[in-house]
Amino acid sequence: MTRERNGGPVDRTARRTSGDFVEALARGLDIVTCFGPTAVELTVSDVATRTGLARPTARRLLMTLETLGYVRSDDGVYSLTTRVLRLGTAGIAAQGLWDVARPHLAALVRRTNESSSMSQLDGSDIVYTARVPVAKIIALSVNIGTLFPAVATSMGHVLLSEHSASELDEVLATPSRSGIIPRVVPSRAALDTSFATVRDRGWALSDEALSVGIRSIAAPVRDTKGRITAAANVTVHAAETSIEKLTDEYLPHLLETTAAITAAWADRALLPVASADEDADVGSSVRSSDR
């Protein structure tokens, strides 16, 4: 059966294809992800409706999450706590994205005096995993973990450009969880043309497609196998910075930055990884020194 969750369908029948699938865990994650920018506070009935769960089930799951510290309640209204940030930042930290990207993005910002960010693909959205902002008037607030529809962003076009036609069909059929309605939603033909251009020249441009005043360029960050795994951008206000300045002056700096992050990421992959025993020894040493 297909139910609505956070504005998009949830097909629970697809979950039963594996005997190893844990439905209780999936339902708990459904609860967490049904909150969003346009649904900060929800009642039990709201959560049940958005997840397609029975009300008693939604209530038990919310109470469990409250006990664990992931949600709080106030007179029957639930909201997420900052503890849920651990779920996302743990993944980012595990990949070392922020540690690797931070100094390079900071150097790029010093050269351009414009904000720079890094993102990865999350369904049909991009999710911000690193950011170095500057104090500018901008139409949209952006933080680590912010979601935007990929089809309306330069980083999204970079991240989608290497997908096959069937992969794109699946991604584009996935409802956005960002809560943002883009100013411009390109047709599939326009997207295919854009992705081909990105593959050919190695970068993407978005000119006020997401929102009025937002103009950006983005370039890929690749893993050790040469696959696009993240994208970095330079974002400007359209009233202040022309497309010509963005592409002629800022783009070369962006391409240098993404190449440097890609190289640093490859170097990081070559570092030896401590074994579990070594980690335990380090932990024991730290605990002993704390006494």
C-alpha positions as CSV (number, residue, x, y, z in Angstrom):
1,M,0.0,0.0,0.0
2,T,1.2,3.5,-0.8
3,R,0.7,6.2,1.9
4,E,1.7,9.8,2.1
5,R,4.8,10.8,4.1
6,N,6.2,14.3,4.1
7,G,4.5,15.1,0.9
8,G,5.6,12.0,-0.9
9,P,4.6,8.4,-1.2
10,V,5.9,5.6,0.9
11,D,5.6,2.1,-0.6
12,R,5.7,-0.3,2.3
13,T,5.2,-3.4,0.1
14,A,8.7,-2.8,-1.4
15,R,10.1,-3.3,2.1
16,R,9.0,-6.9,2.4
17,T,11.2,-8.2,-0.4
18,S,13.9,-9.1,2.1
19,G,13.6,-11.4,5.1
20,D,16.4,-9.3,6.7
21,F,14.3,-6.1,6.6
22,V,13.5,-4.7,10.1
23,E,10.2,-3.0,9.8
24,A,10.3,-1.5,13.3
25,L,13.6,0.3,12.5
26,A,12.1,1.6,9.2
27,R,9.0,2.9,11.0
28,G,11.2,4.7,13.5
29,L,13.1,6.4,10.8
30,D,9.8,7.3,9.0
31,I,8.8,9.1,12.2
32,V,12.1,11.1,12.3
33,T,12.0,12.0,8.6
34,C,8.3,13.1,8.6
35,F,9.4,16.2,10.4
36,G,10.7,19.0,8.2
37,P,10.9,22.8,7.5
38,T,7.1,23.0,7.0
39,A,6.4,20.4,9.8
40,V,8.5,21.4,12.8
41,E,5.8,20.6,15.3
42,L,3.4,17.6,14.9
43,T,0.8,15.8,16.9
44,V,0.5,12.1,17.1
45,S,-2.3,12.3,14.5
46,D,-0.2,14.4,12.2
47,V,2.6,11.9,12.4
48,A,0.3,9.0,11.8
49,T,-1.1,10.7,8.7
50,R,2.3,11.6,7.3
51,T,3.8,8.2,7.8
52,G,0.8,6.0,7.1
53,L,1.1,4.4,10.4
54,A,-1.7,3.5,12.8
55,R,-2.1,6.1,15.5
56,P,-1.3,3.8,18.4
57,T,1.9,2.7,16.6
58,A,2.9,6.3,15.9
59,R,2.3,7.2,19.5
60,R,4.5,4.3,20.8
61,L,7.3,5.2,18.4
62,L,7.2,8.8,19.4
63,M,7.3,7.9,23.1
64,T,10.3,5.6,22.4
65,L,12.1,8.4,20.5
66,E,11.3,10.8,23.3
67,T,12.8,8.4,25.8
68,L,16.0,8.2,23.6
69,G,16.1,12.0,23.4
70,Y,15.4,12.4,19.7
71,V,12.1,14.1,20.1
72,R,10.4,16.2,22.8
73,S,6.8,16.8,23.6
74,D,4.9,19.8,24.8
75,D,1.2,19.4,25.6
76,G,0.8,16.6,23.0
77,V,2.9,18.4,20.3
78,Y,6.2,16.7,19.2
79,S,9.3,18.2,17.8
80,L,12.8,17.0,17.0
81,T,15.7,17.7,19.3
82,T,19.2,18.6,18.3
83,R,20.2,15.0,19.1
84,V,19.0,13.9,15.6
85,L,21.9,15.9,14.2
86,R,24.1,13.0,15.4
87,L,22.5,10.7,12.9
88,G,23.6,12.9,10.0
89,T,26.9,14.3,11.3
90,A,28.1,10.9,12.2
91,G,27.9,9.9,8.5
92,I,29.6,13.1,7.4
93,A,32.3,12.7,10.0
94,A,32.9,9.0,9.0
95,Q,33.6,10.1,5.4
96,G,35.8,12.9,6.5
97,L,34.1,15.3,4.1
98,W,34.1,18.3,6.4
99,D,37.7,17.8,7.6
100,V,38.9,17.5,4.1
101,A,36.9,20.2,2.5
102,R,37.0,22.9,5.2
103,P,40.4,24.5,4.5
104,H,39.9,24.4,0.7
105,L,36.4,26.0,0.9
106,A,37.7,28.6,3.3
107,A,40.5,29.5,0.9
108,L,38.0,29.7,-1.9
109,V,35.8,32.1,0.1
110,R,38.9,34.3,0.8
111,R,39.5,34.6,-2.9
112,T,35.9,35.3,-4.0
113,N,34.4,36.9,-0.9
114,E,31.3,34.7,-1.7
115,S,29.8,31.8,0.2
116,S,30.9,28.3,-0.8
117,S,29.3,24.9,0.1
118,M,29.6,21.2,-0.5
119,S,26.7,18.8,-0.9
120,Q,25.8,15.2,-1.7
121,L,22.7,13.6,-3.2
122,D,19.9,12.5,-0.9
123,G,17.0,11.1,-3.0
124,S,16.0,13.9,-5.3
125,D,17.5,16.5,-3.0
126,I,20.9,17.8,-2.3
127,V,22.0,17.8,1.3
128,Y,24.6,20.3,2.5
129,T,27.5,18.6,4.2
130,A,30.0,21.5,4.4
131,R,29.6,25.3,4.2
132,V,31.7,28.4,4.6
133,P,29.3,31.4,4.5
134,V,29.9,35.2,4.1
135,A,27.7,37.9,5.5
136,K,25.5,38.7,2.5
137,I,21.8,39.2,1.9
138,I,20.5,35.9,0.5
139,A,17.0,34.7,-0.1
140,L,17.4,31.3,1.5
141,S,18.9,30.2,4.8
142,V,21.5,27.4,4.4
143,N,23.0,25.2,7.1
144,I,24.6,21.8,7.3
145,G,21.9,19.3,6.6
146,T,19.7,21.7,4.6
147,L,17.9,20.1,1.7
148,F,17.1,21.7,-1.7
149,P,15.6,20.1,-4.8
150,A,18.5,18.8,-6.9
151,V,17.0,19.7,-10.3
152,A,17.0,23.5,-9.4
153,T,20.6,23.8,-8.1
154,S,24.0,23.8,-9.8
155,M,25.3,21.2,-7.3
156,G,22.3,19.0,-8.0
157,H,23.0,19.1,-11.8
158,V,26.6,18.1,-11.1
159,L,25.6,15.2,-8.9
160,L,22.9,14.0,-11.3
161,S,25.0,14.3,-14.4
162,E,26.7,10.9,-14.2
163,H,23.4,9.0,-13.6
164,S,22.1,6.6,-16.2
165,A,18.7,7.2,-17.7
166,S,17.1,4.6,-15.5
167,E,18.8,5.9,-12.4
168,L,17.5,9.4,-13.3
169,D,14.0,8.1,-13.8
170,E,14.1,6.6,-10.2
171,V,15.7,9.8,-8.7
172,L,13.3,12.2,-10.4
173,A,10.3,10.1,-9.4
174,T,11.3,10.5,-5.7
175,P,9.4,13.4,-4.0
176,S,11.6,16.1,-2.6
177,R,11.7,16.3,1.2
178,S,13.1,19.9,1.2
179,G,9.8,21.7,1.5
180,I,11.0,24.1,-1.1
181,I,9.2,24.8,-4.4
182,P,11.7,25.8,-7.0
183,R,11.1,28.9,-9.0
184,V,11.9,26.9,-12.2
185,V,11.3,23.2,-12.6
186,P,13.1,22.1,-15.8
187,S,11.5,19.5,-18.1
188,R,13.2,16.1,-18.5
189,A,14.5,17.2,-22.0
190,A,16.0,20.3,-20.5
191,L,17.6,18.3,-17.7
192,D,19.1,15.8,-20.1
193,T,20.6,18.7,-22.1
194,S,22.0,20.3,-19.0
195,F,23.5,17.0,-17.7
196,A,25.2,16.5,-21.1
197,T,26.6,20.0,-20.9
198,V,27.9,19.4,-17.4
199,R,29.6,16.1,-18.5
200,D,31.2,18.0,-21.4
201,R,32.5,21.1,-19.6
202,G,32.9,19.8,-16.1
203,W,30.7,22.3,-14.2
204,A,27.1,23.5,-13.8
205,L,25.4,26.9,-13.6
206,S,22.1,27.7,-12.0
207,D,20.7,31.2,-12.7
208,E,17.8,32.0,-10.3
209,A,16.2,28.6,-10.8
210,L,15.9,27.8,-7.1
211,S,14.8,31.3,-6.1
212,V,15.0,34.9,-7.3
213,G,18.4,36.3,-6.7
214,I,20.2,33.0,-6.2
215,R,22.9,32.4,-8.8
216,S,25.6,29.7,-8.5
217,I,28.2,27.6,-10.2
218,A,29.3,24.1,-9.1
219,A,31.9,21.5,-9.9
220,P,32.4,17.9,-8.9
221,V,34.4,16.3,-6.2
222,R,35.4,12.8,-7.1
223,D,36.4,9.7,-5.1
224,T,39.4,7.5,-5.7
225,K,37.6,5.7,-8.6
226,G,36.8,8.9,-10.4
227,R,33.1,8.9,-9.6
228,I,31.3,12.1,-8.6
229,T,30.5,11.7,-4.9
230,A,30.0,15.4,-3.9
231,A,29.8,18.8,-5.4
232,A,31.1,22.2,-4.3
233,N,29.8,25.6,-5.3
234,V,30.1,29.4,-5.2
235,T,26.8,31.2,-4.6
236,V,26.2,34.8,-5.3
237,H,23.4,37.3,-5.4
238,A,22.3,37.8,-9.0
239,A,21.9,41.6,-8.5
240,E,25.5,41.9,-7.4
241,T,27.4,39.4,-9.6
242,S,26.9,38.8,-13.3
243,I,27.1,35.4,-14.9
244,E,30.2,36.6,-16.7
245,K,32.0,37.4,-13.5
246,L,30.9,34.2,-12.0
247,T,32.2,32.1,-14.8
248,D,35.2,34.1,-15.8
249,E,36.6,35.1,-12.4
250,Y,35.2,32.7,-9.8
251,L,35.0,29.4,-11.8
252,P,38.7,28.9,-12.2
253,H,39.1,29.2,-8.4
254,L,36.2,26.8,-7.9
255,L,37.8,24.2,-10.3
256,E,41.1,24.5,-8.5
257,T,39.3,24.0,-5.2
258,T,37.4,20.9,-6.2
259,A,40.6,19.4,-7.7
260,A,42.4,20.1,-4.4
261,I,39.6,18.5,-2.4
262,T,39.5,15.5,-4.7
263,A,43.3,15.1,-4.3
264,A,43.1,15.5,-0.5
265,W,40.3,13.0,-0.3
266,A,42.5,10.5,-2.3
267,D,45.4,11.1,0.1
268,R,43.1,10.5,3.1
269,A,42.1,7.2,1.6
270,L,45.7,6.1,1.6
271,L,46.1,6.6,5.3
272,P,46.3,3.4,7.4
273,V,43.1,2.6,9.3
274,A,43.4,1.6,12.9
275,S,42.1,-1.8,13.8
276,A,39.4,-2.4,16.4
277,D,42.1,-3.6,18.8
278,E,44.2,-0.4,18.3
279,D,41.1,1.7,18.8
280,A,40.4,-0.1,22.0
281,D,44.0,0.4,23.2
282,V,43.8,4.1,22.4
283,G,40.5,4.4,24.2
284,S,41.9,2.6,27.3
285,S,44.9,5.0,27.2
286,V,42.7,8.0,27.1
287,R,40.4,6.7,29.9
288,S,43.5,6.0,32.0
289,S,44.9,9.5,31.5
290,D,41.6,11.0,32.4
291,R,41.6,9.5,35.9
